[in-house]
Amino acid sequence: MAGKIDVELKSWLRFIVDVLENPLLQKIPITPGLFTEHIKQCRLFGGKYTYFDSFHVAAARILKLKLVTTDKQILRDADISSEDLKTYS
């Protein structure tokens, strides 16, 4: 899925607040090491990934976590522990 989806600002802000306040979601601090890895991965600075995806890739690499995604480029990258979200049906 790609492209713009029109959402009312009030609904979008409620979604963001719900995510931030959800006690089941662990927040990951952006440490200097994570930010440095993000910069290495970011296409703007010579890496392979978009600005947004590079944060996810960096967090997975730094924290040694498996990244669950449908992004084919991330799934093909042998340096990133990942699993296809489609296997969770």
C-alpha positions in Angstrom: 0.0 0.0 0.0 1.4 3.3 -1.0 0.1 6.8 -1.4 -1.8 9.4 0.6 -4.7 8.5 2.7 -7.0 11.3 3.8 -7.6 11.2 7.5 -9.2 13.9 9.7 -6.6 15.6 11.9 -8.6 14.8 15.1 -8.6 11.1 14.2 -4.9 11.1 13.3 -3.9 12.8 16.6 -6.1 10.4 18.6 -4.2 7.5 16.9 -0.8 9.0 17.8 -1.9 9.6 21.4 -3.2 6.0 21.6 0.1 4.6 20.3 2.2 6.8 22.7 0.0 5.9 25.7 -0.4 2.1 25.0 1.3 0.3 27.9 1.9 -2.8 25.7 4.1 -1.0 23.3 7.7 -0.7 24.4 9.3 2.6 23.5 12.9 2.5 22.2 15.0 5.5 23.0 17.0 7.0 20.1 20.5 6.6 21.5 23.6 8.0 19.7 24.4 4.5 18.5 21.0 4.0 17.1 21.0 7.4 15.4 24.5 6.7 13.9 23.2 3.4 12.5 20.1 5.2 11.1 22.4 7.6 9.3 24.4 4.7 7.8 21.2 3.0 6.6 19.4 6.2 5.3 19.3 6.7 1.5 19.8 10.4 2.0 23.3 9.7 3.3 24.3 6.9 0.9 22.4 4.0 2.5 19.7 1.8 1.0 16.6 2.8 2.9 14.1 5.6 3.2 14.4 7.9 6.2 11.5 6.1 8.0 12.6 2.6 7.2 16.2 3.3 8.2 15.1 3.9 11.8 13.4 0.5 11.9 16.4 -1.2 10.3 18.8 0.6 12.7 16.7 -0.4 15.8 16.6 -4.0 14.7 20.4 -4.1 14.1 21.4 -2.2 17.3 19.0 -4.0 19.6 19.5 -7.4 17.8 15.8 -7.8 17.3 13.9 -9.5 14.4 12.2 -6.9 12.2 8.7 -8.1 11.0 7.9 -6.5 7.7 6.5 -6.9 4.2 9.3 -4.7 2.7 11.0 -6.9 0.1 14.3 -5.0 0.2 14.6 -5.4 4.0 13.6 -9.1 3.8 16.3 -9.7 1.2 19.0 -7.9 3.2 21.1 -10.7 4.8 22.5 -8.2 7.4 19.1 -7.6 8.9 17.3 -10.3 10.9 13.8 -10.1 9.5 10.6 -12.1 8.9 7.8 -11.6 6.4 4.6 -10.3 8.1 2.6 -12.4 5.6 3.6 -15.6 7.5 1.4 -14.4 10.4 -1.9 -15.1 8.8 
